[in-house]
Amino acid sequence: MNLLKKMENNKTFSQSELIVRNYVLNQKENILNKTVNEIASENYVSKSTLTRFSQKLGFSGWNEFKIAFFREIGNEKNKISDVDVNFPFTVDDSPEFITKKLLVMKQNILEQTFQLLDTRMLNKAVSLLTHKNRIHIFAEGYSLSSSNDFCYRMSRIGKHITNDNQIGMSYIAESLTADDLAFIVSYSGRTKDVVYVTSILKQHNVPVISITSDENNPISELADIDISIPTMEDLYFKISNYSTVDSIRFVFDILFSLYFNGNFNVNLKNRTSMARVVDKKQDI
């Protein structure tokens, strides 16, 4: 039986020892920097109560118990296997626990995104990226910001992609033709303005690559190539758009990497020469 399980047995402890037990479970890491005197004083018990409490759990004294307790709660945290992407932490979580949970959450997000990827669709998307000169990304909010790095990276190897929609997405859509390429990025795939823009693009026979959730939605149905990301987030009830941002960026990371690898030496030469000229760097 592990230590935390042993501590759950109320019959093991006296009333004063139960006070110590409850204090330890509530404070967790906070007891690390507290002395025996401080803990005893805060709980109105004697120092000997802490010793007896430790001995009933099989330890020689408080310090030995404390070391084992920290090892135990550390092991429990390492067992995290799933984290709610809408609320990945609580108000009571320590900074260390929040950090660990975010790591696990991001690993889960990327793994689920990877599982949905279709290599054939990715290759078709890269082929369009390669052969089209005018490329624009239509998106709003987090979906739009998640495309910024992609545009920046592509421009650094000589492929110009725009995502500035300030003049109006509909106006931009009306200006594109079948010789161009459009990305539509929308987690829900149902945002009214973005759906309308997609319909304009289809009227102009503009090839469309969509990045949307894996649920059926109007945008994915209209797109020529649909790259799905996992439906993990609530649209409104959440702390932030963790899943949306990580999934979209991962897809763009993959598209950039596949495009780069398609003409590796030329793209590396472009990347190197541009960095030296624009950033005045001697090395990359």
N, C-alpha and C positions, 0 to 999 in steps of 0.2 A: 504493500500500500504506500502511495507517495505521501509526501509531507502534507500537502494541502488537504488530502482526503482525511488524514489523521486529525487535522485541526478542525474538521467539521463535526467530530464526535463530541457533542456537548457533555455527555456523561463522564468524559475523561477529566474535566476541569471543575475547579471550585468556582464560585461566583466571581471572585476577584480575578481568577485566571481567565475566565470567559471575557472579562473586560479587556484584559491584555490581548487575548486572541482576536476579539472584534476590532480592536485598535490597529493591530498589525495588518489584518486583512483590508481594512479601510485605507490605511496609510501607504501600504506596500513600500515602494522605493523611498518614501519620505523618511522611513526610520533609519536609513543608512547613516545619516550624519547626526543622529541624536544619541546622546549618552543614556546609559541605564538610569541615571538620576533624573534626566529630563523626562523620559518616558514614564517612569514611576510617578513623578510629580504631576504630570499631565493627567494621569489616570487615577490619582489618589490611591495608589497601592504602594506596597513596600518593594524594595529592590529584590528581596528574597522571593516575592511572588513571581517575578520575571524568571528567577532561577528555577523555581519549582515548575513553572509552566514549561520551560525548556527541557527539564529533566523528564517530565511526563511524556515528552515527544522523543525521548531517547538520546538527548544531548547532555554534555557535561555542564553546560552553562549557557548564558544568553548569547555570547559572541559566537559560539559554535552553532547555535540555532540560527542566528542571523545570517551567517554565511550560507548555510544550507537553504534557508528561505529564499535568499536572493537567487541562488542557483535554480531553485524550483520554479520561481515565477519567470525566470529567464527562459527556462525550458518550455513553459506553457506558452510564452509569447512566440517562441520559434515554431510552435505547432499551428500557427495561423495558416489556414488553407484557403479561406475565402473571405472577402471583405465586400461589404455593401458599397457599390460605387456612388450611390446617392449620399450616404452618410458613412464615410470610411473611418470616422473617429467620433468619439463622444467627448463631452465636456470634462469627463474624469480621466481621460487618457493622458499619460505622461508624454513629454516630447519624444522620448525614445520609442514608446509604443506606437505613437502616431507615425513616426518615421518607418518603423518596421511594417506597419499595416499598409502604408502607401506603397512600399516596395512590393509587397505581395499583391496588392490591387493592380499595380501597373503590369506586373508579370502576367496576371490573369487576363487583363485587357488585351495585351499584345498576343497572348496565346490564342484567345478566342478570335481575335481579328485574323490571325494567321490561318486558323482552321477554315475560315470562310473564303479565303483567297482562291481564285481560279486562275491558274497559270496561263490558260489560253486567253482569258480576258485581259490579263496583264500584258501579255505579248501583243495583242491587238491594240491596246492603248498605247504602248510604246511605239508601235509602227505608225500610228496616227501622229504621235508627238514628233516622230522623225521626219515625216513627209509634209507636215503642215507648217507654214511660216507664221501665220497670225493666229495666236492662241490666247483665249481669254477665260478666266475663272469667274464664274458667277456664284456668289455666296453672300451670306450675311452673318454678322456677329462672330461667335467662336469659330464657325465653319470657315469664315473669311480669313480670320487671323491665323488659323491653322495652315493656310496656304502660303503665308508670307515667306517662310523659309524656302519653300519649293521654288517660288519665283526668283528669289535671290540666288539660290544655288544654280538654277538653270541659266540665269543671266551671266554667271561667272564662267560658264563654258560656252557662251556665245549664242544661247537659245533664249530669245526674248519672249517672256510670258507675262501678261498683265492680269491684275486682279483689282484694279481701282474702279469701283462702281459708283463713284460720287456723282457723275453726270447723269446717272440713271441706268439701271440694268436694261430696261426696255429699249432705250435709245441705242445702247451698245449692241444688243441682240439684233436690232433692225439693220445694223450696218454690216453684219457678218454674212458670209456667203458659203456655198458648198466647198470653197477652197480653204476655208478656215476651220478651226476646231474650238469647241467650247467644253469646259468642265462645269458641271453643275454639282455643287457640294451642299448637301442638306441632310442633317441627321434624320429628321422625320420623313423627308421626301414629300412633305405636304404643305410647306410654307407657301402661302398664296401667291406672293410676288414672284417667287422663284419658279413655281409651277407655270405661271403665266409666261415668264421668260422662256422656259423650255418649249412651250407651245409655239412661240415666235420663231425660235431656232429651227424647229422641225418644219415650219412653213417655208423657211428659207433653205431647207435641205442642208443645214449645218450639222456635221457629225457631232454627236454629244456623248461625252463620257460622264457618267454620274457616279458620285460617291454618296451612298445613302444607307440607311439601316436595312437589315435583311428582311424586314417585313414588306409585304406588297404595298407599293405607294405609286402615285401618279408619275413621279419623275423617273423612277427606275423603269416603268413600263414604256415611257417615251424614249428613253436613252438608247443609243446604239450599243454602247458598252456600259454595263452596270457593275460597279465594284462595291460589294456589300461590306458593311461593318456591323458588328454585333449590336443588337438592341439590348442595352444594359441599363440605360438611364431613364428615370422619370423625366418627362419634359419640363416639369415645373418644381416638384418637391425634391430638392437636393441642395447640397452645399455649393457645388460647382459642376462644371462640365468636364469632369476628369476623363470619362470614357470617350466622349465625343472627340475631344482634342487629341488624346493619345492615339486613338484609332485612325483618325484622318491623317495625322502627321506620319504615322507608320506607313500608311498607304502611299503618301507622297514620297517618303524616304525610299520606298521600294521602287516606285516609278523613276525617280531620279537615278537610282543606282543601276537599274536595268538599262535606262537610256544611256548613261555614261559608259556602261560596259559594252554597249552595242558598237561603239567606236572609240574604244578605250584610249589608244595612243593619241588620236586627234583631240579628244576631249581633255586629256591630261595636258597636252601642249597648250590648248586654249586656256585652260585653267591657270597654268603656270605663267604664261606670257601676260595674261590679263592682270594677274595678281602683281606682277612686277611693274607693269605700266601704271595701273590705276592706284594700287596701294603703295607703289614705290618700294616694293620688297625685293630683296635679292634672293630670298629662298621662301618656299611655302612650307 
